Amino acid sequence: MRKALLAVLLAAAVSPALAQEKTFELKLSHWVPASHPLQKALEDWGAAVEKASGGTIKSKVFPAQQLGKAFDHYDMARDGIADVTYINPGYQPGRFPIIGAGELPFLMSDAKGGSMALDAWYRKYAEKEMKDVKFCLGFIHSPSSFHSRTKKIVVPDDVKGLKVRPAHATMANYVTLLGGTNVQSSAPEVRDIIERGVADAVTFPWGSLVLFGIDKVTKYHMDAPLYVTTFAFVMNKDKYNQMSDHQKKAIDDNCNTEAAGRVGEPWGKFEDAGVDKVKAESGHEVYKLTPEQTAQWKKASEPLVKTWADNVRKTGADPDAAMADLRAALTKYNALAQ
């Protein structure tokens, strides 16, 4: 009886506070097809926030660049065109140099662990580097590599003379180092530029290769953990600041390292499953690298680490400490590439 009375009193104390809260309907924007696992990830994120907020924060997901181009999603969150957006920091070279560490070749081995490590590591830098928005969480996709229309890419010299659509700024620098030419485009445009011969090859994750139809215009596929891409969910600061403390907690409880793992894991499984899908298709050659070939790729990527470090120094951060911390986080979450 006493417990029941306490419950009633507690409900009476909490309910007026909730009743006074403003109701929000957040616009969640991304730029991949609605069939991509990111759609469900954002839907699940919105549902978790709605539940935690007692139903006062609802949301709607806008896929496939409905609210704006892929390259603009950070600024869309900053300017309030959308409330929460999915960004690829590497789409804007030089703007977010610190998080670019996650793009360096042969660093991460696993999507879930890599996502949690990236998120846990980047939080102390996000407040400065992404100060225009509220950083929610960071994550990666599974390790990926080259897919080509014209020839097998086995050693670094094979990139020379090729037109390549890179995944992000770091891979663009890699292509340039190896004597290739970069062709810039967002993910939804890749199939078209390869089909028209504007690009010969692409760096892209496996499941998405099939989803975007890029497997229809490529033939040769390097099965090696060459790189990952860093991503983030970011939120409009003004919208967040309009919320009550209770509502902010509902957001914060879903903008953390555990949430990053929940986004990274299913996407990782989706991408990993793409390897067998491509292998099962006729007319495709999927090949692995020998240890000697892998060593050549690692050696060729060494200047990228120096470039990253030089760019980080310009922000006032210490690149050696940042990289040591990132490696420690990757080790903690079992996602450091060997």
N, C-alpha and C positions, 0 to 999 in steps of 0.2 A: 504494500500500500504506500509505504514511504517512498520507494523507488519510483512508483507511478506518479506520485505528487511532485517529486523532484523533476521528472521528465516533463511534466506539464509546465512547471515553473520555468524550466530551461527553454522550452519551446516558446513560451510567452515572452521571454527576454530576447530571444533571437529573432522571432518572426517580425516584430516591428522594424528592426534594422534591415532585414531583407526586403520588407515591403517598401521601404523608402529608397531602395537602390534603383537606379536607372537601368532600364533594359537596353542591352546592346545587341545589334546583329552585325557581326564582323564579316567583312569581305575577305576571303582567303584566295589569293591568286597564285597560279602557276602557269607554266608555259609548255608542258608536255601533254599528250593526249589524255583524255579522261580514262582510257584503258590502262594507263601506266600505274604501277603500284603507288606512286606518289599521291594519286587522287585519293585512294583509300587512307593513306597515311594522314593526309590533311583532314579528311572526313572524321577519322578516328580521333585526331587531335581536337577538332572542334567539339566532338561529342563528349570527350573527357572534360574539356573546359566547361561545357554547358552543365554537365553533371556536378562538377566541383563548385560551380557558381550558384547552384540551386535553381538553374534554369534561367538566370538573368543575363547570361551571355550566350547568345545563339550565333550561328555562323552559316555561311553559304560558300561553297567552293566554286571558283571560276577557273576552269582549265583552259589549256590550248591558246594562250595569249589573248583571251577574250577582253581583258582589261588593259592590255599593253604588251609591247614586245619583250622578249626574254631579256634582252640587254638592259631594259629599263626598270626591272623589278625592285632593285634597291631604292631607286629614286621614287618609285610608286609608293613604297611604304613610307618613305620620308615625307612625301607630299600629301599623303592621305588618299591617294587614288584607290589604294587598297589598304586594308588594315593589317593583314599579315601576308607576306610574300615569300616565295621560294626563290633564292638567288644562287647564282654561280659567281662567286667573287672573281674568278679567273676570266670571266667575260669582259672585264674592264682592266686591262693591263696597267699595273702601277698604282691602282687605287687602294688595294688592300694587300700590301706586300707581306705582312706578317703571316696571315692565314695561308699564304702561298706556300709555306713550308709543306703543307699536306699534299701539294701537287708534285713534289720532287720524286723522281723515279726510284723504284725499288725500295720504298720506305714502309708501306703498309701492306698487310697480307690478308686482312679480313674486314668485311663491311661492318658487322656489328661492333666488334672490338675497336676497329679503327674509328668508327663514328663516336663511340664513347670517349676514346682517348683524345680525339680532335676536340670534342666539345669541352671536356674537362680542362684541357690545356689552354684552349683559346679564350676562355672566359675572362681572364685577367687582362687580355689585350683588346677584347671586343669593345670595351667601354671607350677606348681611345680611337681605335681604328674604324669602328662603325658607330661613332658617337651620334650620328643623325637619327638613329633608330634605336629601338629596344631590341637587343640581341636575344633571340629566344633559344635557339639551339643550332649546333653545327653537326654535320654528318658527311659521309662519303658513300660512293657506290663500290662495288667489288673491283679489285684490280683488273685492268684491261690493257689492250694494246692496239696494234695496227691492223687494219682491214683494207685490202687493196683491190682495185679493179684491174690493174695492168700487169703487176708482177709480184712475186714473193719478196717480202722484206725480211731478210734473215740476219744480216749484219748492218751496222750503222751506215756503211758506204752505200747500201741499197737505197737509202733515202735521197741521195744526191740526184738532183734534177726532177724529183717528183713534186707535184702540187698536192699539198696535204691540208686537210681541214683539221686543225688541232683542237683538242678538248678545252684548252684553256691557255693562259699566257705562258705558263712554264713549258708546256708541250710545244707551243709556238716557237719559243726560244730554242728548244731542242731541235726542232725541224730546221731552223735557220743554221744552227751550229753544224748540222749534218749536210748542209748544202741543198736543202729542199726549199720550196716556196710555200708560204702559208696562204690559205684561202679562208677568210673569215666568214662564218655563218653560224646561226643558232642551230640547235639540234633538229628542229622541225624542217630545216631547209637542206639538210645534208644529202638526202637521197637525190634531190633535184640537181644539185651542183655536180654530183658524181655522174649521174645519168647524162648530163649535158657535156661532160668532159672538162668542166671548170676545175674539178679536183680529181686526182687519181686515187687518193687514199684518205683514210680518216682514222683518228684514234677515238674509239667508242666502246662502251660496255656491251656485253654479248646479248643479253635479253633485249635491251633497247635497240640493238642492231636489227633484230627481227621485228620488233614492234613498229619501228619507223620505216620498215621496208628497205633498209639499206643492204640487207642480204640479197636483195634482188638485183643490185647493181655492183656487188663486190664478189670476188672469187677466192682470194688468198687471205688467210687469217692466222696471225701469229698468236699462239696460245702461250702467253707469258705474262706474268704480273708486272707489267712495265710501269703503270701509273694508276693513280686514282684521281678523282675530281672532288674538290671540297664544295660543300653546299651549306646553306643556312636558311632557317626561318627567321625573318626579322619582322618587327611590329612597329606601327606608327606610334611615336612617343605620346603625342597629344591624346590619342584615343586611350592609351593605357593610363595616362595621368588623370583622365576624367573618371576613372573607375574608383569604387570604394575600396577600402583595404581588403575586405572580404573577396571582392572580385579580382583585385590584383593578385591575391594569394592563389586564386583559381588559375590564373595565367601562369604565375611563377612555378606552381607545382607541376605544370606541364611544359615548362621551359627549363629543363635541367638535363643532366647527363643521362639519367635513366630514360628520359623521353627520347633523347638522341639515339639511343640503342634501339628503341622501339620503332623508330623511323628507318634506321640503317639496316636492321636485320631482314625484314621481309623484302626490301629492295635488293639486298645482297643475294638472297636466295633466288629471286626473279632473274637477276643478271647471270648468276652461275648456271642456271638451268638453260640459258641460251647457248652455251657451248655445245651441248648435245643436240639441240635443235638445228644448229648450223651444220654439225657433222652429219646429221641425218639427211640433209638436202643434197640433191645430186649437183655435180658441177662445182663443188667447193673443196678447197684444200685447207685443212686445219693442221698446223704443224707446230711442234715444240722447238725450243732452242737447246743446243748443247751447252754444257757448262762453259765451254770456251767462247761460244757466241754470246752468252749472257754476260761474261766478263767484259767483252768488247762494249756492250751497251752500257754497262756500269761505268767503265772508264770514260766513255764518250759523254756521260752525263755529269761528270765532276764539275765542269765549269758552271753548271746550273746552280749548284750549291753556293758557289762564290757570288754569283749574280744575286741570288736571293739574299745572302748575308749583307751584301753592299746596300741593297734596297732597304733592308730592315734597319741598318745603321742610320739611314737618313731620317727614320721616324724617332730616333732617340732610344730605341730598344737595343738590347744586347743579343745579337743573333746566336752566339755560341751558347749562351744560357738558355735561350728560347729553344734551340734544337736539342740541347741536353734534356730539357724538361719534356719536350714532345716525345723523344725516344723513351724516356722513363714512363710516360703515360702509356705509350704503345706497349711497352713491356708489361706494365700492370694489367692491361686489358688483353694480353696475348695476341697482339696484332702487329708486332714489329717484324718486318720481312727479314728473312735470313740471308 
